């Protein structure tokens, strides 16, 4: 009596096909993951800018508040600059270190008015895609 089973050839053929499909789809998957990391970094950056502006407008601790962006993290800080900030008030949110940051990395908002010390743009880049986040002289954040 003969048993029903797969032959070694059939198993190798199936594994080869799965391997080829995985090899073909890998570049597309990396683009999807890279795009998600960039979108997350943009969202975190915009939310942090709006948070620091809101803290400044509401007069939280009667101080200036700002946002500092680097590859790997976005920091909402209290103070007139990141270098002279009061670190105990830092709110750090991690972003992918694969996301490049260029342009103005530090935005500081004045108490009560919420206007930035200087307008500027920040560009976040991952793979072959980039997004620009802009803060105008009135403090409006666009991306």
Beta strands, then each sheet from edge to edge (+ up, - down):
strand 1: 65-70
strand 2: 73-78
strand 3: 91-94
strand 4: 100-103
strand 5: 106-109
strand 6: 120-126
strand 7: 129-135
strand 8: 141-142
sheet 1: 3+ 2- 1+ 5-
sheet 2: 4+ 6- 7+ 8-
end
